[in-house]
Amino acid sequence: MLARMNNELLQIEQKLKEAEGNPVEFFAQAEKKFNKEELSSLFGYFLTNSDCLFLLKETIKEIDMLKDERNMDDLIDFLMSENLKNKDLNEVINLKIICIKAISNFKNKKCIPALLYCLNDKTANYKMRFQAAEALGKIGDKNAVDSLINIVSDEEEKSVYVRESAAAALGMIGDMRAIDPFLTILETKKNFLDKFTFLKERVMEALAKINFISTERLMSAFKNALRDESPQVRINAIECIMNSGVVESYDIIKTMLSDSDSEVVKNAVCALYNLKGKEALLEILKDNSISACAKEEADEIFREYEENEQ
């Protein structure tokens, strides 16, 4: 059987290289012809032996759909290989990004070392690095936390996008070790360039996902974030304060009903409702000093509440 398969694989690879154009049609036929084990072997063969970028791309997509653990090593080897040096660099980078996404979908801890290598390689393309960070977050292994913290805390890191992805990954993992470095970023006194706004947004989003224990330092950072220029940072700060469990959360969030941004106001209304239920909505609707935007949001939630009750 192996001899037959090897012969067929060689023929198929040659045919696909010659046609270059339509491996999609072949894979559609292969799914009918081969069983899962044979397909896995087929895909592994192509990743190892082909240098046709289109074929490689379609092969990775097929592996992602098949989800056979036997292809994990094939994907990792392909990611770490340098066999495509003679090809267009940007196309190879895009191909390896697709490979990282496929690897992350397996959610197998076996790939952590390879992803960490990609993340920490400062000579690598930033797109590969932030995709590696996202993959580490998706897999959720705590062994990646230290490296992710080092990236998010590194002010010398050339790519703010990599830092943002590292922050988002830490939020997905939800490890308490990320809190101190996150607070250090939020507390920095230097003037951030506009591009760093998104880093603060990612940090606040990540904090909202971590099951933190409220401290004076955390609450101080959240309150300061309510005054941030970015509406998204303010929205994320509202969520963090709502999740903090401190007694004064309701009163702090209530001050955001007069925010200049309508989305911030709407999120504040939702947070107040989550904290105090129907009572919060009635309080907003009866207060003539509260903005029309807040009243409209409260009225909409109240109507939904009434419908659900009925």
C-alpha positions in Angstrom: 0.0 0.0 0.0 2.8 2.4 0.9 4.5 1.8 -2.4 1.3 2.5 -4.2 0.7 5.6 -2.1 4.3 6.9 -2.7 3.9 6.4 -6.4 0.5 8.2 -6.5 1.8 11.0 -4.3 4.7 11.6 -6.7 2.4 11.6 -9.7 -0.1 13.9 -7.9 2.6 16.4 -6.9 4.0 16.5 -10.4 0.5 16.9 -11.8 -0.3 19.7 -9.4 3.0 21.5 -10.1 2.3 21.4 -13.8 -1.2 22.6 -13.4 -0.2 25.0 -10.6 -3.4 26.4 -10.9 -6.0 24.1 -9.7 -5.1 22.0 -6.7 -8.6 22.9 -5.3 -10.2 20.6 -7.8 -7.8 17.8 -7.0 -8.4 18.1 -3.3 -12.1 17.9 -3.8 -11.5 14.6 -5.6 -9.0 13.4 -3.1 -11.5 13.7 -0.3 -13.6 11.1 -2.1 -10.7 8.8 -3.0 -8.6 8.7 0.2 -9.4 8.0 3.8 -8.4 10.3 6.7 -5.0 8.6 7.3 -4.2 8.7 3.6 -5.2 12.4 3.3 -3.0 13.2 6.3 -0.1 11.5 4.6 -0.8 13.3 1.4 -0.8 16.7 3.0 2.3 16.0 4.9 4.1 15.0 1.7 3.1 18.2 0.0 4.3 20.4 2.8 7.6 18.6 3.0 8.4 18.2 -0.8 6.6 21.0 -2.7 7.7 24.5 -3.3 4.6 25.6 -5.1 3.2 28.4 -3.0 -0.4 28.0 -4.2 -0.3 24.3 -3.6 1.2 24.8 -0.1 -1.5 27.4 0.8 -4.3 25.0 -0.3 -2.6 22.1 1.6 -2.5 24.1 4.8 -6.1 25.0 4.4 -7.0 21.3 3.9 -5.0 20.4 7.0 -6.9 23.0 9.0 -10.2 21.4 7.9 -9.1 17.8 8.4 -7.8 18.5 11.9 -5.7 15.3 12.0 -3.1 15.5 14.8 -0.6 13.6 12.7 -0.2 16.8 10.7 0.9 18.9 13.7 4.6 18.0 13.2 4.2 18.8 9.5 2.9 22.3 10.2 5.5 23.0 12.8 8.3 21.8 10.5 7.0 23.9 7.7 6.7 27.0 10.0 10.3 26.6 11.1 11.8 25.7 7.8 13.7 28.0 5.5 13.2 25.9 2.3 11.4 28.8 0.4 14.3 31.3 0.4 14.1 31.6 -3.4 10.5 32.6 -3.3 8.9 36.1 -2.9 9.4 37.0 0.8 6.0 38.6 1.3 4.2 35.6 -0.2 6.2 33.2 2.1 5.4 35.4 5.1 1.7 35.3 4.3 1.9 31.5 3.8 3.5 31.1 7.2 0.9 33.3 8.8 -1.8 31.0 7.4 0.3 28.1 8.9 0.3 29.7 12.3 -3.5 30.2 12.2 -3.9 26.5 11.3 -1.6 25.5 14.1 -3.5 27.6 16.7 -6.8 25.9 15.6 -5.4 22.5 16.9 -5.0 24.1 20.3 -2.2 21.6 21.0 0.5 22.6 23.5 3.1 20.8 21.4 3.4 23.8 19.2 4.2 26.3 22.0 8.0 26.3 21.6 7.7 27.0 17.9 5.2 29.8 18.4 7.4 31.3 21.2 10.4 31.2 18.9 8.4 33.1 16.2 7.2 35.7 18.8 10.6 36.3 20.3 12.5 36.5 17.0 12.9 40.2 16.6 14.4 39.8 13.1 11.2 38.2 11.9 8.4 40.0 10.1 6.1 41.7 12.6 3.0 40.1 11.0 4.3 36.7 11.9 5.2 37.8 15.4 1.8 39.2 16.3 0.1 36.2 14.7 2.2 34.0 16.9 1.1 36.1 20.0 -2.5 35.7 19.0 -2.1 31.9 18.5 -0.5 31.6 22.0 -3.5 33.4 23.5 -5.9 31.2 21.6 -4.2 28.0 22.8 -4.2 29.5 26.3 -1.1 27.8 27.8 0.3 29.6 30.8 3.9 28.6 29.8 3.6 31.5 27.3 2.8 34.1 29.9 6.4 35.2 30.7 7.4 35.7 27.1 4.2 37.6 26.4 4.8 39.8 29.4 8.3 40.5 28.3 7.0 41.6 24.9 4.2 43.8 26.2 6.5 45.5 28.7 9.4 46.1 26.2 9.4 49.8 25.4 12.2 49.1 22.9 10.0 46.8 20.9 9.8 48.3 17.4 6.3 47.0 16.6 3.5 48.3 18.7 1.3 45.8 16.9 3.2 43.0 18.4 2.8 44.5 21.9 -0.9 44.9 21.3 -1.3 41.3 20.3 0.8 40.2 23.3 -1.6 42.2 25.6 -4.6 40.6 23.9 -3.1 37.1 24.3 -2.5 37.7 28.0 -6.2 38.7 28.4 -7.2 35.4 26.6 -5.0 33.4 28.9 -6.2 35.3 32.0 -3.1 35.0 34.1 -2.8 37.3 37.1 0.9 37.8 36.5 0.0 40.2 33.7 -1.7 42.8 36.0 1.4 44.6 37.2 3.0 45.1 33.8 -0.4 46.2 32.5 -0.7 48.8 35.2 2.8 50.0 34.6 1.8 50.7 31.0 -1.4 52.6 32.1 0.5 54.6 34.7 3.3 55.8 32.5 3.6 59.5 32.5 5.2 60.0 29.2 3.1 61.3 26.3 1.9 58.5 24.2 2.0 58.9 20.4 -1.3 58.2 18.7 -0.3 54.7 17.7 0.0 53.7 21.4 -3.7 54.4 22.0 -4.5 50.9 20.7 -2.0 49.4 23.1 -3.9 51.0 26.0 -7.2 49.7 24.6 -5.8 46.2 24.3 -4.4 46.4 27.9 -7.8 47.5 29.2 -9.6 44.9 27.3 -7.3 42.2 28.7 -7.7 43.5 32.2 -11.5 43.1 31.8 -11.0 39.4 31.0 -8.7 38.7 34.0 -10.4 37.6 37.2 -8.5 40.2 39.2 -8.8 41.0 42.9 -9.5 44.7 43.2 -6.8 46.9 44.8 -6.3 50.6 45.3 -3.8 50.7 42.5 -6.1 49.0 40.1 -9.1 51.2 40.9 -6.9 54.3 40.5 -5.8 53.1 37.1 -9.4 52.4 36.1 -10.6 55.8 37.3 -7.8 57.5 35.3 -8.7 55.5 32.2 -12.3 57.0 32.5 -10.6 60.3 31.5 -8.6 58.9 28.6 -9.0 60.5 25.2 -9.9 57.2 23.6 -13.6 56.3 23.9 -12.7 52.6 23.7 -10.3 53.0 26.7 -13.1 54.6 28.6 -15.6 51.9 27.6 -13.1 49.2 28.7 -12.5 51.0 32.0 -16.3 51.0 32.7 -16.3 47.2 32.2 -13.3 46.8 34.5 -14.9 48.9 37.2 -18.2 47.0 36.8 -16.3 43.7 37.4 -14.2 45.1 40.3 -16.8 44.3 42.9 -16.1 47.5 44.9 -19.0 49.2 46.6 -18.5 52.6 44.9 -18.5 51.0 41.4 -22.1 52.2 40.7 -21.4 55.8 41.6 -18.2 55.9 39.7 -19.8 54.6 36.5 -22.8 56.9 36.9 -20.5 59.9 36.3 -20.0 58.5 32.7 -23.6 59.2 31.8 -22.6 62.7 30.8 -19.7 61.5 28.6 -19.3 63.3 25.2 -19.3 59.9 23.4 -22.6 58.2 22.9 -21.1 54.7 22.9 -19.5 55.4 26.2 -22.8 56.6 27.6 -24.6 53.5 26.3 -22.0 51.2 27.9 -22.3 53.1 31.2 -26.1 52.5 31.2 -25.6 48.8 30.5 -23.0 48.5 33.3 -25.3 50.3 35.7 -28.1 47.9 34.8 -25.8 44.9 35.3 -24.9 46.2 38.7 -28.4 47.3 40.0 -30.9 45.8 37.6 -34.3 47.5 36.8 -33.8 50.0 39.7 -30.9 51.6 37.8 -33.0 52.0 34.7 -35.8 53.7 36.6 -33.3 56.0 38.3 -32.0 57.1 34.9 -35.4 57.6 33.4 -36.6 59.7 36.3 -33.5 62.0 36.5 -34.1 65.1 34.3 -30.4 66.1 34.5 -29.3 63.0 32.6 -28.7 63.1 28.9 -31.2 62.1 26.3 -28.8 59.5 25.0 -28.6 57.8 28.4 -32.4 57.9 28.7 -33.0 56.4 25.3 -30.6 53.5 26.1 -32.2 53.0 29.5 -35.7 53.0 27.9 -34.7 50.5 25.3 -33.2 48.1 27.9 -36.3 48.6 30.1 -38.6 47.7 27.2 -36.6 44.5 26.6 -36.8 43.8 30.4 -40.6 44.2 30.4 -41.0 42.0 27.3 -38.9 39.3 28.9 -40.9 39.5 32.1 -44.2 39.0 30.2 
